[in-house]
Amino acid sequence: MNKPEALPDDLGVLGLAPTLVERARGLAPLIAQQADEIERTRRLTQPVVSALTENGLYRSLLPQSFGGAEAPPEVFMQMLEEIAKADASTAWCLGQCSVCAMTAAYLDADVAREVFGKPTDILAWGAIANEVHVVPGGYRITARWDFASGSRQANWLGAHVRVLEADGTRRMKPNGTPEIRTIVFPVTKATMHDVWDVIGLLGTGTDSYSVENLFIPENFAALRDDFTALREKGLLYRITTYTMFGLGFAAISLGVARATLDAAVDLARAKHSVGITAMRENSAVQGLIGRTEGDLRAARAYLYSTAAAAWHDLTRTGNLTEEHRAAIRLASTWTIHQAASVVDAAYHMAGATAVFRTNPFERRFRDMHAIAQQIQARDTHYEDVGKNILNNSALPRGPTI
């Protein structure tokens, strides 16, 4: 099953992390072969899930202390980019669940081992919503959440919730904002709702889930993305999950754009129409390919150079500055939009050929525009960055925090 040889146990981040990209590249043929079935069933196939877990890709951002790679952002991004060239839904689920695993850095060690102890342990979650009620020993909740990408492969679920004290008052942080806890619980405690009837990223199975009167022990409720609550010392965890989602999903968009443009180039080399100049000899096509290739290369260079500069300063100072957070937010958002433009150009270049499901355009077109609709690509990020530039204001650390 496209499974590379096992790595020595004593390899650390520098030894393990580059191998994640190599392994992702090696799994691409299997994932591409399974892509039609992933699309049809709206879930990753078992051969793909097994290959991802056996090769340790879901554990790319998990702390080393719990058996993860604790890979730097650039390696995580390259891994997702390679998978996205083969199938966007697979890359999306992998990216989502990999970032979810960063929660281990905020959990008590015994809880983190229970949640992530086995190579097959996968955590998924949905959007921030609802409130937990404080009870003796923990919290209790009845609620429903949406947009749980990767939940069909997960055996653990998470949810981001505000906290209501026993007297009904909302728990607030010292800065005056509501406290957000990330609760984690076995998927068997939830009811799954099959709602993912969409135009793109069908294979992600981004369903909804609900719980009824569920008790959450205190130590299964993490203060995710609150650096004062970190249990891990690794520099990776000085980056919030929200920021890492941006980098990961932008890298996925680059992979989709690369594969779509490559398919258009292959088509142009081979396509002939009666009475019309061959595409490869058509000056308009040549010019469009040149400009679009430049746009894609520029977007990729911008995203990766921004991530590299932030990581370089983080490793030097131990902190990610507001300037770097704003730069990453801008680069991530702009890259997704630029990738969508590249996909559009390649799709239109392919003409009528692009509308057939048997050709490598139609699905990627839909997947790319589904990516461009999600929270990491929303236009309000430009406003946040503009405020930062004009007023030195801090960027939001998440959708509601």
Kinemage of the C-alpha trace (Angstrom):
@kinemage 1
@onewidth
@group {chain A} dominant
@subgroup {mainchain}
@vectorlist {calphas} color= white
{ca met a 1} P 0.000 0.000 0.000
{ca asn a 2} L 2.527 2.682 -0.967
{ca lys a 3} L 3.937 2.470 2.531
{ca pro a 4} L 7.539 3.660 2.893
{ca glu a 5} L 9.894 1.945 5.285
{ca ala a 6} L 9.446 2.823 8.947
{ca leu a 7} L 11.597 5.612 10.331
{ca pro a 8} L 14.020 5.086 13.211
{ca asp a 9} L 12.423 5.919 16.544
{ca asp a 10} L 15.148 8.381 17.514
{ca leu a 11} L 14.576 10.767 14.610
{ca gly a 12} L 13.515 14.210 15.781
{ca val a 13} L 11.823 17.081 13.966
{ca leu a 14} L 14.673 17.709 11.543
{ca gly a 15} L 14.840 14.041 10.578
{ca leu a 16} L 11.131 13.265 10.479
{ca ala a 17} L 9.565 16.411 9.075
{ca pro a 18} L 11.021 16.394 5.529
{ca thr a 19} L 9.940 12.774 5.227
{ca leu a 20} L 6.311 13.852 5.639
{ca val a 21} L 6.522 15.634 2.296
{ca glu a 22} L 8.181 12.646 0.646
{ca arg a 23} L 5.527 10.334 2.029
{ca ala a 24} L 2.750 12.633 0.860
{ca arg a 25} L 4.232 12.667 -2.619
{ca gly a 26} L 4.476 8.886 -2.555
{ca leu a 27} L 0.805 8.504 -1.608
{ca ala a 28} L -0.446 10.813 -4.361
{ca pro a 29} L -1.012 8.027 -6.945
{ca leu a 30} L -3.152 6.038 -4.514
{ca ile a 31} L -5.180 9.115 -3.572
{ca ala a 32} L -5.677 10.119 -7.207
{ca gln a 33} L -6.853 6.590 -8.000
{ca gln a 34} L -9.360 6.749 -5.125
{ca ala a 35} L -10.580 10.304 -5.874
{ca asp a 36} L -13.691 9.277 -7.820
{ca glu a 37} L -14.835 6.998 -5.003
{ca ile a 38} L -14.105 9.708 -2.430
{ca glu a 39} L -16.283 12.086 -4.425
{ca arg a 40} L -19.064 9.526 -4.896
{ca thr a 41} L -19.283 8.405 -1.258
{ca arg a 42} L -18.520 11.853 0.222
{ca arg a 43} L -15.866 10.418 2.519
{ca leu a 44} L -12.240 9.370 2.357
{ca thr a 45} L -11.952 5.717 1.415
{ca gln a 46} L -10.475 3.256 3.873
{ca pro a 47} L -7.338 2.648 1.757
{ca val a 48} L -6.633 6.373 1.819
{ca val a 49} L -7.291 6.778 5.552
{ca ser a 50} L -5.117 3.758 6.313
{ca ala a 51} L -2.291 5.080 4.144
{ca leu a 52} L -2.425 8.513 5.789
{ca thr a 53} L -2.393 7.059 9.298
{ca glu a 54} L 0.240 4.401 8.616
{ca asn a 55} L 2.537 7.068 7.232
{ca gly a 56} L 1.969 9.411 10.177
{ca leu a 57} L 0.534 12.313 8.176
{ca tyr a 58} L -2.343 13.000 10.577
{ca arg a 59} L 0.263 13.479 13.322
{ca ser a 60} L 2.308 16.137 11.540
{ca leu a 61} L 1.474 18.851 14.093
{ca leu a 62} L 1.050 16.617 17.144
{ca pro a 63} L 3.691 17.178 19.851
{ca gln a 64} L 6.650 14.820 19.782
{ca ser a 65} L 5.944 13.901 23.381
{ca phe a 66} L 2.774 12.137 22.186
{ca gly a 67} L 4.321 10.493 19.143
{ca gly a 68} L 3.850 13.318 16.650
{ca ala a 69} L 6.201 14.970 14.186
{ca glu a 70} L 5.802 18.526 15.572
{ca ala a 71} L 6.711 19.672 12.065
{ca pro a 72} L 7.412 23.326 11.244
{ca pro a 73} L 4.762 25.170 9.218
{ca glu a 74} L 6.569 24.965 5.872
{ca val a 75} L 6.728 21.158 6.037
{ca phe a 76} L 3.049 20.958 6.991
{ca met a 77} L 2.187 23.235 4.070
{ca gln a 78} L 4.245 21.269 1.555
{ca met a 79} L 2.676 18.022 2.739
{ca leu a 80} L -0.826 19.376 2.155
{ca glu a 81} L 0.125 20.896 -1.183
{ca glu a 82} L 1.309 17.512 -2.458
{ca ile a 83} L -1.864 15.746 -1.303
{ca ala a 84} L -4.072 18.496 -2.782
{ca lys a 85} L -2.584 17.944 -6.226
{ca ala a 86} L -4.122 14.468 -6.072
{ca asp a 87} L -7.400 15.286 -4.296
{ca ala a 88} L -8.554 18.448 -2.533
{ca ser a 89} L -10.988 16.696 -0.173
{ca thr a 90} L -8.276 14.398 1.151
{ca ala a 91} L -5.943 17.331 1.720
{ca trp a 92} L -8.707 19.314 3.429
{ca cys a 93} L -9.525 16.515 5.896
{ca leu a 94} L -5.835 15.935 6.568
{ca gly a 95} L -5.202 19.623 7.148
{ca gln a 96} L -8.223 20.049 9.398
{ca cys a 97} L -7.495 17.055 11.609
{ca ser a 98} L -3.751 17.775 11.745
{ca val a 99} L -4.398 21.252 13.139
{ca cys a 100} L -6.969 19.857 15.575
{ca ala a 101} L -4.174 17.677 16.981
{ca met a 102} L -2.371 20.825 18.157
{ca thr a 103} L -4.936 20.817 20.984
{ca ala a 104} L -2.768 18.165 22.650
{ca ala a 105} L -0.379 20.967 23.600
{ca tyr a 106} L -3.100 22.428 25.857
{ca leu a 107} L -4.372 19.218 27.457
{ca asp a 108} L -3.111 17.420 30.552
{ca ala a 109} L -0.592 14.802 29.426
{ca asp a 110} L -2.737 11.847 30.498
{ca val a 111} L -5.734 13.220 28.597
{ca ala a 112} L -3.632 13.942 25.498
{ca arg a 113} L -2.364 10.349 25.557
{ca glu a 114} L -5.902 9.046 25.815
{ca val a 115} L -7.065 11.152 22.862
{ca phe a 116} L -3.986 10.748 20.643
{ca gly a 117} L -2.285 7.638 21.997
{ca lys a 118} L -2.814 5.393 18.966
{ca pro a 119} L -1.732 6.161 15.377
{ca thr a 120} L -5.376 5.801 14.337
{ca asp a 121} L -6.621 8.416 16.829
{ca ile a 122} L -8.059 11.400 14.929
{ca leu a 123} L -9.764 14.504 16.317
{ca ala a 124} L -12.182 16.624 14.283
{ca trp a 125} L -14.382 19.574 15.177
{ca gly a 126} L -16.838 22.144 13.857
{ca ala a 127} L -17.462 25.847 14.180
{ca ile a 128} L -17.501 27.812 17.446
{ca ala a 129} L -21.011 27.778 18.915
{ca asn a 130} L -23.053 27.158 22.075
{ca glu a 131} L -22.270 27.180 25.792
{ca val a 132} L -21.238 24.662 28.421
{ca his a 133} L -22.645 24.876 31.918
{ca val a 134} L -20.338 24.496 34.901
{ca val a 135} L -21.221 21.511 37.109
{ca pro a 136} L -19.230 19.735 39.833
{ca gly a 137} L -16.142 18.166 38.274
{ca gly a 138} L -16.565 19.695 34.844
{ca tyr a 139} L -19.237 20.834 32.428
{ca arg a 140} L -22.512 19.690 30.937
{ca ile a 141} L -23.901 20.505 27.509
{ca thr a 142} L -26.694 19.846 25.030
{ca ala a 143} L -25.842 21.357 21.646
{ca arg a 144} L -25.249 20.923 17.936
{ca trp a 145} L -22.328 22.081 15.782
{ca asp a 146} L -21.741 22.351 12.028
{ca phe a 147} L -18.808 22.102 9.586
{ca ala a 148} L -16.943 19.141 11.093
{ca ser a 149} L -14.543 18.357 8.241
{ca gly a 150} L -12.878 14.979 8.676
{ca ser a 151} L -15.434 13.767 11.213
{ca arg a 152} L -16.159 10.620 9.193
{ca gln a 153} L -12.629 9.401 9.898
{ca ala a 154} L -12.419 10.698 13.468
{ca asn a 155} L -12.861 8.766 16.687
{ca trp a 156} L -12.783 11.945 18.797
{ca leu a 157} L -14.754 15.150 18.366
{ca gly a 158} L -14.145 18.617 19.709
{ca ala a 159} L -16.270 21.716 20.127
{ca his a 160} L -15.469 25.337 20.959
{ca val a 161} L -17.887 26.726 23.521
{ca arg a 162} L -18.416 29.629 25.860
{ca val a 163} L -18.680 28.911 29.575
{ca leu a 164} L -21.679 29.629 31.784
{ca glu a 165} L -21.037 29.549 35.510
{ca ala a 166} L -23.326 27.677 37.876
{ca asp a 167} L -25.206 30.940 38.584
{ca gly a 168} L -25.855 31.477 34.852
{ca thr a 169} L -23.316 34.260 34.326
{ca arg a 170} L -20.874 34.083 31.437
{ca arg a 171} L -17.243 33.434 32.355
{ca met a 172} L -15.029 36.229 31.078
{ca lys a 173} L -11.281 36.459 30.466
{ca pro a 174} L -9.162 39.197 32.073
{ca asn a 175} L -9.308 41.192 28.823
{ca gly a 176} L -13.121 41.296 28.991
{ca thr a 177} L -13.856 38.753 26.244
{ca pro a 178} L -15.800 35.512 26.823
{ca glu a 179} L -13.713 32.495 27.771
{ca ile a 180} L -13.739 29.867 25.018
{ca arg a 181} L -13.087 26.239 25.952
{ca thr a 182} L -12.401 23.448 23.486
{ca ile a 183} L -14.099 20.336 24.801
{ca val a 184} L -13.126 16.893 23.503
{ca phe a 185} L -15.164 13.695 23.702
{ca pro a 186} L -15.420 10.314 21.937
{ca val a 187} L -17.350 10.328 18.661
{ca thr a 188} L -19.540 7.595 20.166
{ca lys a 189} L -21.011 10.204 22.530
{ca ala a 190} L -22.377 12.254 19.623
{ca thr a 191} L -25.115 11.907 17.036
{ca met a 192} L -23.842 12.569 13.505
{ca his a 193} L -26.048 14.373 10.974
{ca asp a 194} L -25.369 13.797 7.255
{ca val a 195} L -25.850 17.301 5.822
{ca trp a 196} L -22.947 17.632 3.385
{ca asp a 197} L -24.839 18.138 0.116
{ca val a 198} L -22.625 20.735 -1.566
{ca ile a 199} L -20.954 21.682 -4.856
{ca gly a 200} L -17.307 21.213 -3.889
{ca leu a 201} L -15.065 19.389 -1.422
{ca leu a 202} L -17.693 16.655 -1.397
{ca gly a 203} L -15.290 14.071 -0.050
{ca thr a 204} L -14.671 15.969 3.183
{ca gly a 205} L -17.982 14.791 4.652
{ca thr a 206} L -18.204 18.043 6.603
{ca asp a 207} L -21.182 16.983 8.671
{ca ser a 208} L -22.954 18.319 11.735
{ca tyr a 209} L -23.001 16.606 15.126
{ca ser a 210} L -24.905 16.956 18.370
{ca val a 211} L -24.763 15.822 21.992
{ca glu a 212} L -27.494 15.467 24.588
{ca asn a 213} L -26.827 16.246 28.260
{ca leu a 214} L -23.175 15.289 27.857
{ca phe a 215} L -20.824 15.546 30.839
{ca ile a 216} L -17.315 16.830 30.060
{ca pro a 217} L -14.690 16.319 32.782
{ca glu a 218} L -12.760 19.476 33.643
{ca asn a 219} L -9.494 18.176 32.179
{ca phe a 220} L -11.147 17.433 28.812
{ca ala a 221} L -11.862 21.163 28.312
{ca ala a 222} L -8.792 23.001 27.012
{ca leu a 223} L -8.020 26.699 26.786
{ca arg a 224} L -6.905 26.258 23.173
{ca asp a 225} L -4.865 29.116 21.667
{ca asp a 226} L -4.393 30.694 25.102
{ca phe a 227} L -0.617 30.581 25.460
{ca thr a 228} L -0.839 30.887 29.244
{ca ala a 229} L -2.425 27.417 29.255
{ca leu a 230} L 0.239 25.674 27.126
{ca arg a 231} L 1.666 22.426 28.490
{ca glu a 232} L 4.178 22.030 25.645
{ca lys a 233} L 7.333 24.083 25.171
{ca gly a 234} L 7.730 23.504 21.426
{ca leu a 235} L 7.870 26.692 19.373
{ca leu a 236} L 5.241 25.343 16.991
{ca tyr a 237} L 2.643 25.901 19.699
{ca arg a 238} L 3.369 29.617 19.853
{ca ile a 239} L 1.289 29.715 16.665
{ca thr a 240} L -2.468 29.585 17.108
{ca thr a 241} L -4.559 26.914 15.426
{ca tyr a 242} L -6.440 29.678 13.617
{ca thr a 243} L -3.219 30.913 12.009
{ca met a 244} L -2.152 27.373 11.141
{ca phe a 245} L -5.501 26.704 9.465
{ca gly a 246} L -4.848 29.738 7.268
{ca leu a 247} L -1.418 28.510 6.190
{ca gly a 248} L -2.650 24.969 5.615
{ca phe a 249} L -5.716 25.805 3.580
{ca ala a 250} L -3.790 28.333 1.500
{ca ala a 251} L -1.260 25.588 0.712
{ca ile a 252} L -4.121 23.297 -0.323
{ca ser a 253} L -5.379 25.975 -2.697
{ca leu a 254} L -1.919 26.141 -4.271
{ca gly a 255} L -1.942 22.394 -4.807
{ca val a 256} L -5.343 22.507 -6.484
{ca ala a 257} L -4.253 25.425 -8.677
{ca arg a 258} L -1.003 23.686 -9.642
{ca ala a 259} L -2.794 20.510 -10.681
{ca thr a 260} L -5.441 22.421 -12.635
{ca leu a 261} L -2.936 24.555 -14.512
{ca asp a 262} L -0.775 21.508 -15.268
{ca ala a 263} L -3.838 19.785 -16.712
{ca ala a 264} L -4.520 22.825 -18.914
{ca val a 265} L -0.930 22.786 -20.170
{ca asp a 266} L -1.182 19.072 -20.980
{ca leu a 267} L -4.417 19.738 -22.840
{ca ala a 268} L -2.887 22.623 -24.801
{ca arg a 269} L -0.015 20.422 -25.917
{ca ala a 270} L -2.363 17.792 -27.317
{ca lys a 271} L -5.626 19.474 -28.341
{ca his a 272} L -6.438 20.140 -31.999
{ca ser a 273} L -9.707 21.448 -33.414
{ca val a 274} L -10.684 21.376 -37.080
{ca gly a 275} L -9.971 24.719 -38.737
{ca ile a 276} L -8.371 26.197 -35.617
{ca thr a 277} L -4.686 26.589 -34.805
{ca ala a 278} L -3.449 23.937 -32.374
{ca met a 279} L -3.632 25.259 -28.810
{ca arg a 280} L 0.110 24.979 -28.289
{ca glu a 281} L 0.666 27.221 -31.330
{ca asn a 282} L -1.989 29.758 -30.391
{ca ser a 283} L -0.369 32.996 -29.224
{ca ala a 284} L -3.337 33.868 -27.001
{ca val a 285} L -3.058 30.510 -25.225
{ca gln a 286} L 0.703 30.864 -24.924
{ca gly a 287} L 0.353 34.289 -23.360
{ca leu a 288} L -2.365 33.168 -20.974
{ca ile a 289} L -0.314 30.201 -19.795
{ca gly a 290} L 2.714 32.412 -19.239
{ca arg a 291} L 0.810 35.006 -17.224
{ca thr a 292} L -1.088 32.396 -15.207
{ca glu a 293} L 2.091 30.471 -14.450
{ca gly a 294} L 3.642 33.695 -13.205
{ca asp a 295} L 0.631 34.425 -11.009
{ca leu a 296} L 0.775 30.974 -9.422
{ca arg a 297} L 4.517 31.074 -8.824
{ca ala a 298} L 4.220 34.537 -7.291
{ca ala a 299} L 1.420 33.442 -4.957
{ca arg a 300} L 3.367 30.400 -3.819
{ca ala a 301} L 6.552 32.389 -3.246
{ca tyr a 302} L 4.629 35.015 -1.284
{ca leu a 303} L 2.922 32.491 0.986
{ca tyr a 304} L 6.031 30.436 1.703
{ca ser a 305} L 8.348 33.407 2.180
{ca thr a 306} L 5.872 34.952 4.623
{ca ala a 307} L 5.640 31.701 6.591
{ca ala a 308} L 9.422 31.265 6.540
{ca ala a 309} L 10.089 34.793 7.810
{ca ala a 310} L 7.591 34.355 10.637
{ca trp a 311} L 9.047 30.985 11.622
{ca his a 312} L 12.606 32.341 11.499
{ca asp a 313} L 11.753 35.140 13.929
{ca leu a 314} L 9.707 32.810 16.103
{ca thr a 315} L 12.625 30.416 16.495
{ca arg a 316} L 14.882 33.369 17.309
{ca thr a 317} L 12.637 35.205 19.800
{ca gly a 318} L 10.160 32.596 21.015
{ca asn a 319} L 7.148 34.689 20.010
{ca leu a 320} L 5.088 35.378 16.902
{ca thr a 321} L 4.675 39.129 16.581
{ca glu a 322} L 1.472 40.910 15.618
{ca glu a 323} L 3.264 42.042 12.477
{ca his a 324} L 3.909 38.445 11.468
{ca arg a 325} L 0.391 37.370 12.389
{ca ala a 326} L -0.999 40.090 10.137
{ca ala a 327} L 1.421 39.147 7.364
{ca ile a 328} L 0.368 35.483 7.535
{ca arg a 329} L -3.309 36.388 7.560
{ca leu a 330} L -2.886 38.592 4.495
{ca ala a 331} L -0.743 36.070 2.614
{ca ser a 332} L -3.095 33.173 3.395
{ca thr a 333} L -6.234 35.002 2.319
{ca trp a 334} L -4.708 36.529 -0.813
{ca thr a 335} L -3.149 33.229 -1.868
{ca ile a 336} L -6.499 31.431 -1.731
{ca his a 337} L -8.095 34.119 -3.897
{ca gln a 338} L -5.151 34.110 -6.302
{ca ala a 339} L -5.311 30.323 -6.574
{ca ala a 340} L -8.999 30.586 -7.442
{ca ser a 341} L -8.105 32.993 -10.252
{ca val a 342} L -5.524 30.537 -11.572
{ca val a 343} L -8.071 27.718 -11.532
{ca asp a 344} L -10.608 29.935 -13.321
{ca ala a 345} L -8.071 30.791 -16.023
{ca ala a 346} L -7.141 27.128 -16.547
{ca tyr a 347} L -10.793 26.071 -16.571
{ca his a 348} L -11.753 28.620 -19.196
{ca met a 349} L -8.656 27.827 -21.238
{ca ala a 350} L -9.829 24.205 -21.473
{ca gly a 351} L -13.101 25.226 -23.146
{ca ala a 352} L -15.869 22.650 -23.465
{ca thr a 353} L -13.449 19.916 -22.418
{ca ala a 354} L -13.571 21.259 -18.868
{ca val a 355} L -17.244 20.503 -18.245
{ca phe a 356} L -16.910 16.727 -18.502
{ca arg a 357} L -16.508 14.880 -15.207
{ca thr a 358} L -14.054 12.485 -16.854
{ca asn a 359} L -11.554 15.314 -17.355
{ca pro a 360} L -9.398 16.862 -14.599
{ca phe a 361} L -11.029 20.295 -14.497
{ca glu a 362} L -14.644 20.187 -13.362
{ca arg a 363} L -14.046 18.768 -9.863
{ca arg a 364} L -11.062 20.983 -9.167
{ca phe a 365} L -13.047 24.024 -10.277
{ca arg a 366} L -15.803 23.155 -7.786
{ca asp a 367} L -13.346 22.263 -5.026
{ca met a 368} L -11.405 25.494 -5.458
{ca his a 369} L -14.515 27.627 -5.216
{ca ala a 370} L -15.635 25.731 -2.120
{ca ile a 371} L -12.246 26.535 -0.572
{ca ala a 372} L -12.658 30.209 -1.479
{ca gln a 373} L -16.014 30.335 0.334
{ca gln a 374} L -14.796 29.173 3.744
{ca ile a 375} L -13.738 31.256 6.704
{ca gln a 376} L -10.010 31.425 5.949
{ca ala a 377} L -10.754 33.216 2.674
{ca arg a 378} L -13.317 35.750 3.813
{ca asp a 379} L -12.807 39.343 2.696
{ca thr a 380} L -13.023 40.743 6.228
{ca his a 381} L -9.458 39.509 6.751
{ca tyr a 382} L -8.321 42.353 4.519
{ca glu a 383} L -10.132 44.790 6.813
{ca asp a 384} L -8.423 43.268 9.862
{ca val a 385} L -5.018 43.640 8.221
{ca gly a 386} L -5.843 47.173 7.125
{ca lys a 387} L -6.739 48.110 10.700
{ca asn a 388} L -3.469 46.605 11.856
{ca ile a 389} L -1.492 48.633 9.316
{ca leu a 390} L -3.315 51.894 10.020
{ca asn a 391} L -3.888 51.685 13.761
{ca asn a 392} L -1.504 49.007 15.060
{ca ser a 393} L -4.573 47.087 16.212
{ca ala a 394} L -4.292 43.403 17.102
{ca leu a 395} L -5.793 40.846 14.744
{ca pro a 396} L -8.530 38.519 16.009
{ca arg a 397} L -7.013 35.250 17.231
{ca gly a 398} L -9.982 33.311 15.893
{ca pro a 399} L -13.477 33.767 14.453
{ca thr a 400} L -14.864 35.096 17.743
{ca ile a 401} L -11.787 35.669 19.919
